[in-house]
Amino acid sequence: MKKIDLVEGVIYDPIAKSVIPGRIILKKNRIERIEPDNSITGPIILPGFVDSHIHIESSMLIPTEFSKIAAKHGTIAVVADPHEIANVAGVEGIDFMINNSKSAQIKFFFGAPSCVPVSQFDDCYEIIDSVVINKLMKRNDIYFLGEMMNFPGVINSDTDIMRKISSALDNKKPVDGHAPGLVNESLKKYIYSGITTDHECFTLSEAKEKIRLGMKVQIREGSAAKNFNTLNSLITEYPLQTMLCTDDCHPEDLIIGHINKVVKRSLNLGHDIFDILQVVSVNPVKHYNIEVGLLQVGDFADFIIVDNLKDFNVKSNIVNGLNILENNLEQTSTPIDIFNYTFSSSMELENLDLIAKGNKVKIIEVLEGELVTNIIEEKVFVKNGRITTDVEKDILKIVVVNRYKKNELSIGLIKGFGLKKGAIAESIAHDSHHIIAVGVDDQSIFNAINYIIRNKGGVCYFNGFDIIGLALPVYGLMGFDSGDIIADKYKEINSKVAVDGCKLHAPFMTLSFMALSVIPMLKITPRGLFDVTKFQYTDLFIQ
């Protein structure tokens, strides 16, 4: 593969905040010098885009396949928290992601997951405690401590949690945050412990308060959680304290675009190009101390070439002096048989009975574009001593089957999916990744869950007659197929769910967060309903 020696264009220097028509002279994988030349009028040369917080596993693609798609959109690097795979496979899973990414086209910078399990109320393959974190923090291929979701542990100075944070700080590595809705003295204690970022702000006032207290806020625009419209004013008002991220990006969205979509929207809204470049390139590179060039002499030759700042078509993506859009890098193959993942549970139809202890219940209400939920109290149908769904009122069953413990499951009720028939199910349920399903009747839920068990992971929709699914054999989270194949199948499943009444833009992504016991307000784990605001289990029935 031939290295590039020279590139001409209009260079946007994100550090000097200047526009330089000229040429970039490269030597090996770095920028040797920049020669101004006012006769050069195009194309546009920009620093590459950095996704400052993402879980690659949510794309359902292994890193090498993810990179092939992201590179086309101008992404040059990602700051990746592998806590999804760490929950289901421990350090072995982290190592798989790092090793696979070594032959990827773009640059990956992985952190050490801080909360495996996410809290004492959740399950995982192996606990990653402060002893394990200390070993990971000393590694050169670990760049930060992943999002600290256990905010009660920080606020109450839990010994193991504080040791994890100290280990990162002692090794001069940043600590990511995760503190939705945290305010007042609790927020101060959380930040002053050494946590420096947050991607969970869903109001502008919350974001500004966190910035005032010293945090950097990552504006998230993912597949389910979309906060850009609410928070984009931060790009102009606080360009030094803001970054962009997707957090979770499903394959059908990644095919269309990545961080470039948010950059283009920012330009259309009138944000200054240099504020945008500060937020999308400079801040994540400097905050995480990652080896990504910023169009400076001596930097790694990492940059993108676009036609103009309106259409924003990416013509070239240069990483370490190599145009990765012209050179197809071969991924290192990984034997599929090592991912012959099995689930311990087996399902019987009667497992899905929800015995009535009354007719007034707590219901999870999902909100479009948000990970937070509401709690609704409502009377429901009881037939033959069992709670039944109510399609007219959009009250459906939600079921969580434990990935790690045989035949442990819980059943609740949920509102907001809008399904008129059938059931959806998946083995992606943040962060423990149990099997989770929503449906209008027990038989449909049963069929959908059993598809997941038979295929050792995946996503599926049973419409009452037929099942359409996508198998994900890599720990039940990812597949080995190309991004195009996985995206097409996933898009097909989503379209059929939408045709049958689902109201949500990203039903599977939304469903995947319904078992996460650290995002308010009401969620469900294999052991029952969980009230996140009180951080304790709560009974389904209201006496």
Buried (B, 14 or more C-beta within 10 A) or exposed (E): EEBBEEBBBBBBBBBEBEEBBBBBBBEEBBBBEBEEEEEBEEBBBBBBBBBBBBBBBBBBBBBBBBBBBBBBBBBBBBBBBBBBBBBBBBBBBBBBBBEBBEBBBBBBBBBBBBBBBBBEBBBBBBEBEBEBBBBBBEEEBBBBBBBBBBBBBBBEEBEEBBBBBBBBBEBEBBBBBBBBBBEEEBBBBBBEBBBBBBBBBBEBEBBBBBBEEEBBBBBBBBBBBBBBEBBBBBBBBBBEBBBBBBBBBBBBBBBEBBBBBBBBBBBEBEBBBBBBBBBBBBBBBBBBEBEBBBBBEEBBBBBBBBEEBEEBEBBBBBBBBBBBBEEEBEBEEBEEEEBEBEBEBEBEEEBBEBEBBBEEBBBBBBEEBBBBBBBBEBEBEBEEEEBBBBBEEBBBBBBBBBBBBEEBBBBBBBBBBBBBBBBBBBBBBBBBBBBBBBBBBBBBBBBBBBBBBEBBBBBBBBBBEEBBBBBBBBBBBBBBBBBEBBBBBBBBBBEBBBEBBBEBBBBBBBBBBBBBBBBBBBBBBBBBBBBBEEBEBBEBBBE
